[in-house]
Amino acid sequence: MKTLYYAAASLDGFIATEDDSLDWLFPLGNVDDTSYPAFIAEVGAVAMGSATYEWMLHHADKVALETGSAWPYTQPVWIFSSRALPTVKGANIHFVHGDVRPVHAEMIKAAGSKNIWIVGGGDLAGQFYDAGLLDEIIVQVGSVTLGKGKPLFPRRLVTPPLTLLSVQQFGSGLAELRYQVPKYVP
């Protein structure tokens, strides 16, 4: 079992535009032609930031077109938010806020032998890193630049650097980079 940050980013390092749009991502290819189907099959629990969750709610039609369902997760999902948000009927969602460590412990129990996925955003993944809980970063780098937006991983991570585990190409628009995260010592 690992805790993984799996995300797509523009070539200049943004996961979303300034207004949280992911529209830049969809023209780059079909999700079924990437590592996502195999990846999600090994996920037992999901952590998600409120901006990602709200984007999914507001773009349920696009999500359904890409994944086959307006709410594509059968796994339990923990939504990190300090605000009250609407729920998705029939979804196994837990709204939480504060320190990621006790929530991570709950997620481990729910995931069993499967992985935990930090789906977004970058700051949420950074909080798991800060707590020493992030094992790998898997980023699909798209062949577009956004100029500005929401950063992939808003943390300074220099020494020791990430360890590159693999590189894979998907179509003509995506390159997947998989990195092992060094254990952070505060």
C-alpha positions in Angstrom: 0.0 0.0 0.0 1.3 3.4 -1.0 0.1 7.0 -0.8 0.3 8.4 -4.3 -0.2 11.8 -5.8 -1.4 11.1 -9.4 -2.2 14.2 -11.4 -1.9 15.8 -14.8 0.0 19.0 -15.3 0.8 21.4 -18.1 4.3 21.6 -19.4 4.9 24.7 -17.2 3.7 22.9 -14.0 0.0 23.8 -13.5 -2.8 21.4 -12.7 -5.6 23.9 -13.4 -6.1 27.4 -14.6 -6.5 30.3 -12.1 -10.3 29.7 -12.1 -9.8 25.9 -11.5 -10.6 24.8 -15.0 -9.3 21.5 -16.4 -10.6 22.1 -19.9 -7.0 22.2 -21.2 -6.6 18.5 -20.4 -9.4 16.9 -22.3 -8.1 17.6 -25.9 -4.8 15.7 -25.0 -6.3 12.2 -25.3 -8.7 9.6 -24.0 -8.2 8.7 -20.3 -8.7 5.0 -21.3 -5.5 5.2 -23.4 -3.4 6.2 -20.3 -2.3 4.4 -17.1 -5.4 5.6 -15.4 -7.5 2.4 -15.7 -4.7 0.2 -14.2 -4.0 2.9 -11.6 -7.6 3.3 -10.3 -8.0 -0.5 -10.1 -5.3 -0.5 -7.4 -6.8 2.5 -5.4 -8.7 1.7 -2.2 -9.3 5.3 -0.9 -9.2 8.8 -2.3 -8.3 12.2 -0.8 -9.6 15.3 -2.7 -9.4 19.0 -2.1 -12.6 21.1 -2.2 -11.7 22.9 -5.4 -11.3 19.6 -7.3 -14.6 18.3 -5.7 -16.5 21.5 -6.7 -15.1 21.3 -10.2 -16.4 17.7 -10.5 -19.8 18.8 -9.3 -20.0 21.7 -11.7 -18.8 19.7 -14.6 -20.6 16.4 -14.0 -21.4 16.1 -17.7 -17.7 16.3 -18.8 -16.7 13.9 -16.0 -19.4 11.4 -17.2 -18.2 11.8 -20.8 -14.6 11.1 -19.8 -15.2 8.4 -17.2 -18.7 7.0 -17.8 -20.2 8.4 -14.6 -20.8 11.8 -13.1 -19.3 10.5 -9.8 -16.7 8.0 -11.0 -15.4 6.6 -7.7 -16.6 3.5 -6.0 -13.9 3.9 -3.4 -14.5 6.0 -0.2 -13.5 9.6 -0.8 -12.3 12.1 1.9 -13.0 15.7 0.8 -10.8 18.2 2.6 -12.7 21.5 3.1 -13.4 24.0 5.8 -16.7 24.8 4.1 -20.0 23.0 4.0 -20.4 21.4 0.5 -23.2 19.5 -1.2 -23.0 15.7 -1.3 -23.3 13.3 -4.2 -26.2 10.9 -3.8 -25.0 7.4 -3.3 -21.3 8.3 -3.0 -19.2 7.2 -0.1 -17.9 10.7 0.8 -16.4 11.9 4.1 -16.0 15.7 4.6 -13.0 16.5 6.8 -10.7 19.4 7.6 -7.5 20.0 9.5 -4.4 17.7 10.0 -4.1 15.1 7.3 -2.5 12.5 9.6 -5.6 11.2 11.4 -7.5 11.2 8.2 -4.7 9.2 6.5 -5.0 6.6 9.3 -8.7 6.2 8.5 -7.9 6.0 4.8 -5.4 3.2 5.4 -8.0 1.2 7.2 -10.5 1.7 4.4 -8.0 1.0 1.6 -6.8 -2.3 3.0 -4.0 -3.5 0.8 -4.8 -1.0 -2.0 -3.2 2.4 -2.5 -4.4 5.8 -1.3 -4.8 8.4 -4.1 -4.3 12.1 -3.5 -6.3 13.3 -6.5 -5.9 17.1 -6.0 -4.9 19.7 -5.5 -1.3 20.4 -5.2 -1.5 21.9 -1.8 -3.3 18.9 -0.4 -0.6 16.6 -1.8 1.9 19.0 -0.2 0.2 18.6 3.2 0.6 14.8 2.9 4.3 15.4 2.0 4.8 17.7 5.0 3.4 15.0 7.3 5.8 12.4 5.8 3.0 10.4 4.3 3.5 10.8 0.5 5.3 7.9 -1.2 5.2 8.7 -4.9 4.2 11.5 -7.3 2.9 10.4 -10.7 2.4 13.2 -13.1 1.2 13.1 -16.7 2.7 16.2 -18.3 0.6 17.6 -21.1 1.9 19.2 -24.2 0.4 22.6 -23.4 1.4 25.6 -21.3 -1.0 27.7 -19.2 1.2 30.6 -18.2 -0.3 30.7 -14.7 -2.7 28.7 -12.6 -2.8 26.2 -9.8 0.7 24.7 -9.2 1.3 21.0 -9.4 3.2 20.8 -6.1 3.6 24.1 -4.2 6.5 22.9 -2.0 10.2 23.4 -2.3 11.7 19.9 -2.6 15.4 20.1 -3.4 17.5 18.0 -1.1 17.2 15.1 -1.4 15.6 15.3 -4.8 12.8 13.0 -6.1 14.0 9.7 -7.5 12.7 9.1 -11.1 11.2 5.6 -11.3 9.8 5.5 -14.8 8.8 7.5 -17.9 6.1 6.6 -20.3 4.6 8.2 -23.4 0.8 8.3 -24.0 -0.2 9.4 -27.5 1.4 12.6 -28.8 0.3 14.8 -25.9 1.2 13.2 -22.6 4.4 12.0 -20.9 4.0 10.2 -17.5 6.8 10.7 -15.0 6.8 8.6 -11.8 8.9 9.7 -8.9 9.6 8.2 -5.5 9.3 10.9 -2.8 12.1 11.1 -0.2 10.9 11.0 3.4 10.5 14.5 4.7 12.0 15.2 8.1 10.6 18.4 9.6 
